[in-house]
Structure formats: structure tokens, C-alpha cells
Amino acid sequence: MMNMNIDRHTNLFPRALAEIVESLNVQELHISLTSGLWRYETWGYPVIDAAPGAEVWAWFKPHTKNVPGNWQLLTNSLSGLLCASFNFVDHKNTISPEFSFRPRGVVDWPSVNNSFVRYASLPREIVCTENLTPFKKLLPCGSKAGLASLLNSGHIHNTKYHSIGLHLRQVCQTESCDAIALELQLAVSLVYDYALLGTKDWSFKNLFGQGLHGKCPLASNSSIYVDLSSRAWHNFGIFPEPNKIETSIRGGQVSDYAVYSIPRYFLNVHAKYDASFDLSINIPPPLHANQYLTGYGQQRGGIVTEIYNNHWNSLTVILLQNIAWFVPVYLHTLNVVSNGQVITPTVLRYGPGGQRKKPYYIEVVLKLPPRSVTTVSIDFDYVFLEWQEYPPDANHGFYIGSAVVSSFLPLAKNYTGLPQDSSTVFGSFNASRSGYLVQIRTENMVITLPTPDFSMPYNVICLACTVVALAFGPLHNITTKRLILKKKNEEKLIQRLKNRLWSSPGQLTSSVLTVQ
């Protein structure tokens, strides 16, 4: 956290990021680089939600004059800062949502206008070590001490799901909020698979390849929290003994946490399960969603989003879809059906796309009936692209980003997110609220557009080269060599006789006899 004087806080706050934020009038910034898909129906809700691939959205200050220009400079700068492909973010895949992405920090609400927000995603982005290395350099102690020392790329990228995030917002320094500071949150989310680990037990050394080598000297507080709530149905022991046990009651959900204050020496927390350990069936969360394609052939298709409301009361949700310009959708085909009945959206926002200019933008506010499955569908056409616009391995298809479903849940079941007025896990203890904000990202989609036969030039080249090679040899011989008829030697017998005459008498006699 830092105040507006950058020079005084660069020992904690990365100066490279601070200069970008200050020069481009960035008020709030959220970035995520994710590999894998978060399974809401089995894992519950993550602490920080992220879409597969790369995702970035930002709010600019109200006095910013050239928001599109600043947005382009921001994405290009982030591309170099995190070694990611954010330089491919431009007007062709950027939208300005009206409801889904509201400021998470302190703002002057009368001046909030969606013309100052930008959102884009790169669903095809591959997250690798090249992204993790610059991410660790943004930390005050790098990867040498503290929790960052556990970020071993060999183990992190071998997980079922991993995501790194950078979240910047404005917060109040005092309760009266007479001073505002910038808060930077760097987050890493990992999900391991028991089948890949080969054991039910876990430890820091097993998960990260090493234990924790003390805390960062610059940290005022550094703690580890282990959720013990699953002890109710899976008995396990945790070692070493925690410093204390914290109990949190949040939205009707009771959770126990083992708290470890990170010491200066080596620490390896590990858990040992009973032999009777077995994975039980998880109860689905109150709200989750899926997305898929419909249709066949390469003429027409459809995008379908299914939203599941498992709660006993109705829920109001916001569905946001950022559809690429090469998938032209038709608003008159938008259809919302819940439990077999057509429902009318409460609010509908639609932005028509333009070929090679801007994407299609759809934002729908729906009221989901209790215990219902709501289907939102829209039709589209397949278009032809120029041959230069196809990516490598064009037959793999084109990626369509995930849909974003936002809602306020009345209870905190399967909910681990941080409250908006807090920044730490400890701040979420006993933090009951009237509602809990969740944002759900669906699956990415891969669409196969009409693709030319890119192997045809290769085949033509091979055939042409073969024909030329076969024809070149005879043509070269005919055009460069002279054909001369060789005369037959008629004096061959006479010459032989002359040669014999000059030989010895014995040889001559035998030769004459032979001639006779």
C-alpha cells in the first residue's frame, strides 16, 4: 500500500508499475493470467475469480481525456511488465461494460461512468514460467523469502489449475477516509489433484518442492491460514501445532482456521489423513454456470449459457458476453428460458459489433426463479476471413472468451472471497454482510470458422518441384551436350595383322595359322 507520493514507497511498491499507473491516470486495475478452469460445481467459489487465459480490466480517473489512447498504452506496458500478450488487446476485443465491472475501491460515485472502464480478455493466452518470473520480481522480497519462496515454477505449472493475479485499487487510510492510498494485491491460486500427487496427505514440501524459509523482512505481518472445516467428515491431523485456532461465522457458514505465524526459520506444514479417508460428493454452490456452442456445419450456430440457481429464493444476476467481431450475433434471436418458460430480461444492453473494428457486447440483467436452470441463447453466422487473419494451426479453431455472471448471494455457502472493505484473509473472519458478491467465469469456447486448405500451397510446391526436377535432367542434357555419331573402325583386322608382323616369329606362326 502506498500514498500518492511514489518516491517514498518504492521499497514496497514496484516502481515500474507505479509509474505506469501515475502517467496513464489509472484509478483501478485488475489482471489475471490463468491456466485451467475453476470448477464451481465441485470446488465452490475461489477467493479471487479469474477467466481462463488472460484478462484485464481497468478504471481510469474521471479527468482522463483520451481513454482509448491510455488504454492502448496501458496494455502495451503491461505486456512488457508481465511478459504476456496484452499488446494484442485493442479496439477489436475491448468493451465498456455498464453493470458487471464496478469499482472495487474508494471512488466518487457521482462521477462513475462506464466510459472510463475498459475490459478485454485473451482466451488463447498460455501461462508459463515467463509470466511467473516477472510476477515474482514485483514482490518486495522477490522470491528469496516469505511466501513467494514457495513459488516453484516446476510445481506450480504441474497443477490442475493455477492463476496469478495483480489487483490495484484505491482504499481509505483512515476510518474517516480523509486520505486515500493505493493498494496492490498480488495473488496466486492453485488446485492440486490427488491422482497427480499420488497420496492423500499433503505438505509444503510435497506441494511446492520445498518448505518455507522464513518471512519477508519487509513484512509487518505474515501468516498462514489452513482451513480445518473439512474435519467434520474427513479426520486428519496437522503438524506442527498451529499458534492458534480461529473460528469464523460468516453468513451462516462456520469455519475453523489453523493460524501459523511465519517464523524466521524453516517451516513445513503437513497434514496426515486417516486410512479411511474418502472423497465425498460435494454439494453444489447456490449459483454456477456453463457455456457451450450449438449448431452443425459452417453456416449458422448458437451460443448457449446455462445459469443454475440452486437457492430456494430468486436471484438477480448480470450476464456479460464479449463476443468477437468474427462471430456476428443477432439480437432478435436472443432467447431466455427458465424451467421451460420464456422470461423477459429486466435490463438489456447491446452493442453491435463491426467487422475488424469492435466486438459484440451483450449485458443482460435477469431475475432467476428459485431452484431453476435458466438458458440464454443467441444465434450467429459463420464468416469468411482473409487468409492473413488466420492464426497458426488455423484448424484448431478460434477462441471465444468466457461469459461473466455476477450476483449478490444472500448467504456465504461455499464462499471464500474477501469482503470489499478488507484486503486480508483475517479481515474476512466474522464478516457477515447482507450480500456477497460473486463473479463466475464460464468455459472458453472454440469455434471452427470456414478454413482454407493451407496445405495446398505446400502440396503444389512439392508437385511443382518434383516435375521440374524430373524434367530438368533430360532438358539440360539435350541443350548443353553435342551428339556425335561414332565411326566404325574398318581397318581393325589389317591393323591387327600389322601388329603381329612386328611381333616374334613364334607368335607370328601361331597368328598366321589362326588367320588361315
TAHU-V548700 format. One record per pair of residues at least 24 apart in sequence whose C-alpha atoms are under 10 Angstrom apart, sorted by the first residue. I is the first residue (numbers start at 1). J is the second residue. Records with the same first field share a line. If there is no record, write none. Layout:
# TAHU-V548700
I = J, J
This chain:
# TAHU-V548700
1 = 168, 169, 170, 171, 173, 181, 182, 183, 184, 185
2 = 170, 171, 173, 180, 181, 182, 183, 184
3 = 170, 171, 172, 173, 179, 180, 181, 182, 183
4 = 179, 180, 181, 182
5 = 181
10 = 140
11 = 139, 140, 141, 218
12 = 138, 139, 140, 141, 184, 218, 219
13 = 138, 139, 140, 182, 183, 184
14 = 137, 138, 139, 140, 184
15 = 138
16 = 77, 78, 81, 138
17 = 77, 78, 81, 138, 168, 184
18 = 182, 184
20 = 73, 74, 77, 78, 81
21 = 60, 74, 168
23 = 70, 74
24 = 60, 61, 64, 66, 67, 69, 70, 71, 73, 74
25 = 59, 60, 61, 62, 63, 64, 65, 67, 70, 71, 74
26 = 58, 59, 60, 61, 62, 64, 67, 70, 71, 74, 116, 117, 168, 169
27 = 58, 59, 60, 61, 62, 103, 105, 106, 107, 116, 117, 168, 169, 170, 182
28 = 57, 58, 59, 60, 61, 103, 104, 105, 106, 107, 117, 167, 168, 169, 170, 182, 183, 184
29 = 56, 57, 58, 59, 60, 74, 103, 104, 117, 118, 166, 167, 168, 169, 170, 184
30 = 55, 56, 57, 58, 59, 104, 119, 165, 166, 167, 168, 169, 184, 185
31 = 55, 56, 57, 58, 78, 121, 164, 165, 166, 167, 168, 186
32 = 56, 57, 121, 163, 164, 165, 166, 167, 186, 187, 188
33 = 82, 84, 121, 122, 123, 125, 126, 127, 128, 131, 132, 162, 163, 164, 165, 166, 188
34 = 123, 125, 126, 127, 128, 161, 162, 163, 164, 165, 188, 189, 190
35 = 123, 124, 125, 126, 127, 128, 157, 159, 160, 161, 162, 163, 164, 190
36 = 126, 127, 159, 160, 161, 162, 163, 191, 443
37 = 160, 161, 162, 163, 441, 442, 443, 444
38 = 160, 161, 162, 163, 190, 191, 440, 441, 442, 443
39 = 161, 288, 289, 441, 442, 443
40 = 284, 285, 286, 287, 288, 289, 290, 414, 440, 441, 442
41 = 282, 283, 284, 285, 286, 287, 288, 289, 308, 414
42 = 281, 282, 283, 284, 285, 414
43 = 191, 282, 283, 284, 285, 414
44 = 282, 283, 284, 285, 286, 287, 288, 413, 414, 415, 416
45 = 285, 287, 288, 412, 413, 414, 415, 416, 417, 438, 439, 440
46 = 189, 414, 415, 416, 417, 418, 438, 439, 440
47 = 187, 188, 189, 415, 416, 417, 418, 425, 438
48 = 163, 164, 165, 167, 187, 188, 189, 416, 417, 418, 438, 439
49 = 163, 165, 189, 417, 438, 439, 440, 441
50 = 162, 163, 164, 165, 189, 404, 439, 440, 441, 442
51 = 121, 122, 123, 163, 401, 402, 403, 404, 440, 441, 442, 443, 444
52 = 121, 122, 123, 124, 125, 126, 127, 161, 162, 163, 401, 402, 441, 442, 443, 444
53 = 121, 122, 123, 124, 125, 126, 127, 163, 401, 402, 444
54 = 84, 85, 86, 120, 121, 122, 123, 124, 125, 126, 127, 163, 164, 165, 401
55 = 86, 89, 119, 120, 121, 122, 123, 125, 165, 401
56 = 86, 89, 94, 118, 119, 120, 121, 122, 165, 166, 167
57 = 94, 95, 96, 101, 117, 118, 119, 120, 121, 167
58 = 96, 101, 102, 103, 116, 117, 118, 119, 120, 167, 168, 169
59 = 96, 101, 102, 103, 104, 112, 113, 114, 115, 116, 117, 118, 119, 169
60 = 112, 113, 114, 115, 116, 117, 118
61 = 107, 111, 112, 116, 117
62 = 108, 111, 112, 113, 115, 116
63 = 111, 116
64 = 116
65 = 116
66 = 116
67 = 115, 116, 117, 118
68 = 94, 115, 116, 117, 118
71 = 116, 117, 118, 119
75 = 120
79 = 131
80 = 134
81 = 131, 134, 135, 137, 138
82 = 130, 131, 132, 133, 134, 135, 136, 137, 138
83 = 127, 128, 129, 130, 131, 132, 133, 134, 135
84 = 125, 126, 127, 128, 130, 131
85 = 122, 124, 125, 126
86 = 120, 121, 122, 125
88 = 121, 122
89 = 119, 120, 121, 122
90 = 120, 357, 358
91 = 120, 356, 357, 358, 359
92 = 120, 324, 325, 326, 353, 354, 355, 356, 357, 358, 359, 360
93 = 119, 120, 121, 122, 322, 323, 324, 325, 353, 356, 357, 358, 359, 360, 361, 401
94 = 118, 119, 120, 121, 322, 323, 324, 358, 359, 360, 361
95 = 119, 120, 121, 321, 322, 323, 351, 358, 359, 360, 361, 362
96 = 120, 322, 351, 361
97 = 320, 321, 322, 349, 351, 361, 362, 363
98 = 320, 349, 363
99 = 318, 319, 320, 349, 363, 364, 365, 406
100 = 317, 318, 319, 320, 363, 364, 365, 404, 405, 406, 407, 439
101 = 320, 404, 406, 439
103 = 169, 170
104 = 167, 168, 169, 170, 171, 420, 421
105 = 168, 169, 170, 171, 172, 182, 183, 420, 421
106 = 169, 170, 171, 172, 177, 180, 181, 182, 420, 421
107 = 169, 170, 171, 180
119 = 322
120 = 322, 401
121 = 322, 400, 401, 402
122 = 399, 400, 401, 402
123 = 398, 399, 400, 401, 402, 443, 444, 445, 446
124 = 398, 399, 400, 401, 444, 446
125 = 399
127 = 157, 162, 163, 164
128 = 153, 156, 157
129 = 153, 154, 156, 157
131 = 164
132 = 156, 157, 163, 164, 188
135 = 164, 165, 166, 186, 187
136 = 186
138 = 166, 186
139 = 185, 186, 216
140 = 216, 217, 218, 219
141 = 215, 216, 217, 218, 219
142 = 216
143 = 216
144 = 213, 214, 215, 216
145 = 212, 213, 214, 215, 216, 217, 218, 264
146 = 212, 213, 214, 215, 216, 217, 218, 219, 222, 223, 262, 263, 264
147 = 211, 212, 213, 214, 215, 216, 222, 223, 224, 262
148 = 188, 212, 213, 215, 216
149 = 208, 210, 211, 212, 213, 214, 215, 216
150 = 204, 205, 207, 208, 209, 210, 211, 212, 213
151 = 188, 208, 209, 210
152 = 207, 208, 209, 210
153 = 208, 209
154 = 208, 209
155 = 192, 206, 207, 208, 209, 210
156 = 188, 189, 190, 191, 192, 207, 208, 209
157 = 190
158 = 190, 191, 192, 193, 196, 207
159 = 190, 191, 192, 193, 196, 197, 207
160 = 190, 191, 192, 193, 194, 196
161 = 189, 190, 191, 192, 193
162 = 188, 189, 190, 191, 192
163 = 187, 188, 189, 190, 191
164 = 188, 189, 190
165 = 189
171 = 421, 422, 423
172 = 421
183 = 423
184 = 423
185 = 423, 424
199 = 273
200 = 271, 272, 273, 274, 275, 277, 278, 279
201 = 236, 237, 238, 270, 271, 272, 273, 274, 277
202 = 238, 269, 270, 271, 272, 273
203 = 238, 239, 268, 269, 270, 271, 272
204 = 267, 268, 269, 270, 271
205 = 267, 268, 269, 270
206 = 268, 270
207 = 270
210 = 266, 267, 268
211 = 266, 267, 268, 269, 270
212 = 262, 263, 264, 265, 266, 267, 268, 269
213 = 262, 263, 264, 265, 266, 267, 268
214 = 261, 262, 263, 264, 265, 266, 267
215 = 261, 262, 263, 264, 265, 266, 267
216 = 262, 263, 264
217 = 264
221 = 261, 262
222 = 260, 261, 262, 263
223 = 259, 260, 261, 262, 263, 425, 426
224 = 257, 258, 259, 260, 261, 262, 269, 425
225 = 256, 257, 258, 259, 260, 261, 425, 426
226 = 256, 257, 258, 259, 260, 269
227 = 255, 256, 257, 258, 259
228 = 255, 256, 257, 258
229 = 253, 254, 255, 256, 257
230 = 255, 256
231 = 256, 273
233 = 277, 278, 279, 280
234 = 273, 274, 276, 277, 278, 279, 280
235 = 272, 273, 274, 275, 276, 277
236 = 271, 272, 273, 274, 275, 277
237 = 270, 271, 272, 273, 274
238 = 269, 270, 271, 272, 273
239 = 268, 269, 270, 271, 272
240 = 267, 268, 269, 270, 271
241 = 269
242 = 269
246 = 426, 429
247 = 429, 430
248 = 426, 428, 429, 430, 431, 432
249 = 412, 428, 429, 430, 431, 432
250 = 411, 412, 413, 415, 416, 428, 429, 430, 431, 432, 433
251 = 409, 410, 411, 412, 413, 415, 430, 431, 432, 433, 434, 435, 436
252 = 410, 411, 412, 413, 430, 432
253 = 411, 412, 413, 414, 415, 430, 432
254 = 412, 413, 429, 430
255 = 429, 430
256 = 429
257 = 426, 429
259 = 426
283 = 413, 414
284 = 308, 309, 310, 413, 414
285 = 309, 310, 311, 412, 413, 414, 415
286 = 310, 311, 312, 313, 315, 371, 409, 410, 411, 412, 413, 414, 415
287 = 311, 315, 317, 371, 405, 406, 407, 409, 438, 439, 440
288 = 373, 405, 438, 439, 440, 441, 442
289 = 373, 374, 375, 403, 404, 405, 440, 441, 442, 443
290 = 375, 402, 403, 440, 441, 442, 443, 444
291 = 375, 376, 377, 402, 403, 441, 442, 443, 444, 445
292 = 377, 402, 442, 443, 444, 445, 446
293 = 377, 378, 379, 445, 446, 447
294 = 377, 378, 379
295 = 379, 380
297 = 382, 448, 449, 450
298 = 381, 382, 383, 447, 448, 449, 450, 451
299 = 380, 381, 382, 383, 449, 450
300 = 379, 380, 381, 382, 383
301 = 327, 329, 378, 379, 380, 381, 382, 447
302 = 327, 329, 330, 333, 334, 377, 378, 379, 380, 381
303 = 329, 334, 376, 377, 378, 379, 380, 445
304 = 334, 335, 336, 375, 376, 377, 378, 379
305 = 336, 374, 375, 376, 377, 378, 402, 403, 405, 442, 443
306 = 336, 337, 338, 373, 374, 375, 376, 377, 442
307 = 338, 368, 372, 373, 374, 375, 376, 405, 442
308 = 338, 368, 369, 370, 371, 372, 373, 374, 375
309 = 368, 369, 370, 371, 372, 373, 374
310 = 369, 370, 371, 372, 373
311 = 368, 369, 370, 371, 372, 409, 410, 411
312 = 369, 370, 371, 372
313 = 368, 369, 370, 371, 372, 410
314 = 367, 368, 369, 370, 371, 372
315 = 366, 367, 368, 369, 370, 371, 407, 408, 409, 410
316 = 346, 365, 366, 367, 368, 369, 406, 407, 408, 409
317 = 346, 364, 365, 366, 367, 368, 405, 406, 407, 408, 409, 438, 439
318 = 345, 346, 347, 348, 363, 364, 365, 366, 367, 404, 405, 406, 407, 408, 439
319 = 348, 362, 363, 364, 365, 366, 376, 403, 404, 405, 406, 407, 439, 440
320 = 349, 361, 362, 363, 364, 365, 402, 403, 404, 405, 406, 441
321 = 350, 359, 360, 361, 362, 363, 364, 400, 401, 402, 403, 404, 405
322 = 351, 359, 360, 361, 362, 363, 400, 401, 402, 403, 404
323 = 353, 358, 359, 360, 361, 362, 399, 400, 401, 402, 403
324 = 353, 354, 355, 356, 358, 359, 360, 361, 398, 399, 400, 401
325 = 352, 353, 354, 355, 356, 357, 358, 359, 360, 361, 383
326 = 353, 354, 355, 356, 358, 359, 360, 380, 381, 382, 383, 384, 385, 398, 400, 449
327 = 353, 355, 359, 360, 379, 380, 381, 382, 383, 398, 400, 447, 449
328 = 352, 353, 354, 355, 359, 360, 379, 380, 381, 382, 383
329 = 353, 360, 361, 362, 378, 379, 380, 381, 382
330 = 360, 378, 379, 380, 381
331 = 362, 378, 379, 380
332 = 378, 379
333 = 377, 378, 379, 380
334 = 376, 377, 378, 379
335 = 375, 376, 377, 378, 379
336 = 366, 374, 375, 376, 377, 378
337 = 373, 374, 375, 376, 377
338 = 367, 368, 369, 372, 373, 374, 375, 376
339 = 368, 369, 371, 372, 373, 374, 375
340 = 372, 373, 374, 375
341 = 374
342 = 374, 375
343 = 367, 368, 369, 374
355 = 383, 385
362 = 403
363 = 403, 404, 405
364 = 405
365 = 405, 406, 407
366 = 407
381 = 449
382 = 447, 448, 449, 450
383 = 449, 450
384 = 449, 450, 451, 452
385 = 449, 450, 451, 452
386 = 451, 452
387 = 451, 452, 454
390 = 449, 451, 452
393 = 454
394 = 448, 449, 450, 451, 452, 453, 454
395 = 447, 448, 449, 450, 451, 452, 453, 454
396 = 446, 447, 448, 449
397 = 445, 446, 447, 448, 449, 450, 451
398 = 445, 446, 447, 448, 449
399 = 444, 445, 446, 447, 448
400 = 443, 444, 445, 446, 447
401 = 441, 442, 443, 444, 445, 446
402 = 440, 441, 442, 443, 444, 445
403 = 440, 441, 442, 443, 444, 445
404 = 439, 440, 441, 442, 443
405 = 438, 439, 440, 441, 442
406 = 437, 438, 439, 440, 441
407 = 435, 436, 437, 438, 439, 440
408 = 434, 435, 436, 437, 438, 439
409 = 433, 434, 435, 436, 437, 438
410 = 434, 435, 436, 437
411 = 435, 436
412 = 436, 437
